[in-house]
């Protein structure tokens, strides 16, 4: 009996780095929770939120890069280049609509 293989994603090669970044962001979010619980100054909390958003933007850019270099390449080889480009541009649009 064969087991299905895990698909290779655009981020597979950098998965450990990606997970480490996400764990750091998670820690930052817990830090903000503590800041609010401790009644810290609003601007200090907002500054930390801005730092988290910047860190998540870096994660998103890394994922987009991997998608463009790996997933879209595979999609183009399968004749789905336009579909893949539209999908990626929709994702970019969603990322840019924050706020």
Beta strands, then each sheet from edge to edge (+ up, - down):
end
